[in-house]
């Protein structure tokens, strides 16, 4: 009896229900008439890895040969003395690394003075070797002169 749709007090609720459905249909009609905006899709593809992850370590050149790379990739030895750079073609270039130690003014002055000391030592060795030669020449000429020169006797004083 309460669920009977033909009862007079149910007519008002049915009318309200129909009106709400019509309002929903109107909203749907308005939404369909408006152009549908597709949300913009932004996709970025990062094919190359970041610079920090490109650096790799290898024990020897055979380890470098085994790796497949898509761009120039540096491989460092464990002791950081050698770097191999492998390109996409598989070509490998080898470089030797040397640490550059920054020097302050005192270090530069010490190196300069040490270089001067070494230069002076070389000059002294040259001087000593030429001096030894000069001495030997002088000694040999003195010996030759003494043997070649005849002894001249001094005239003796006549005695009275």
Rosetta blueprint (number, residue, H / E / L):
1 X L
2 X L
3 X L
4 X L
5 X L
6 X L
7 X L
8 X H
9 X H
10 X H
11 X H
12 X H
13 X H
14 X H
15 X H
16 X H
17 X H
18 X H
19 X H
20 X H
21 X H
22 X H
23 X H
24 X H
25 X H
26 X H
27 X H
28 X H
29 X H
30 X H
31 X H
32 X H
33 X H
34 X L
35 X L
36 X L
37 X L
38 X L
39 X L
40 X L
41 X L
42 X L
43 X L
44 X L
45 X L
46 X L
47 X L
48 X L
49 X L
50 X L
51 X H
52 X H
53 X H
54 X H
55 X L
56 X E
57 X E
58 X L
59 X L
60 X L
61 X H
62 X H
63 X H
64 X H
65 X H
66 X H
67 X L
68 X L
69 X L
70 X L
71 X L
72 X L
73 X E
74 X E
75 X E
76 X E
77 X L
78 X L
79 X L
80 X L
81 X L
82 X E
83 X E
84 X E
85 X E
86 X E
87 X L
88 X L
89 X L
90 X L
91 X L
92 X E
93 X E
94 X E
95 X E
96 X E
97 X L
98 X L
99 X L
100 X L
101 X L
102 X L
103 X L
104 X L
105 X H
106 X H
107 X H
108 X H
109 X H
110 X H
111 X H
112 X H
113 X H
114 X H
115 X H
116 X H
117 X H
118 X H
119 X H
120 X H
121 X H
122 X H
123 X H
124 X H
125 X H
126 X H
127 X H
128 X H
129 X H
130 X H
131 X H
132 X H
133 X H
134 X H
135 X H
136 X H
137 X H
138 X H
139 X H
140 X H
141 X H
142 X H
143 X H
144 X H
145 X H
146 X H
147 X H
148 X H
149 X L
150 X L
151 X L
152 X L
153 X L
154 X L
155 X L
156 X L
157 X L
158 X L
159 X L
160 X L
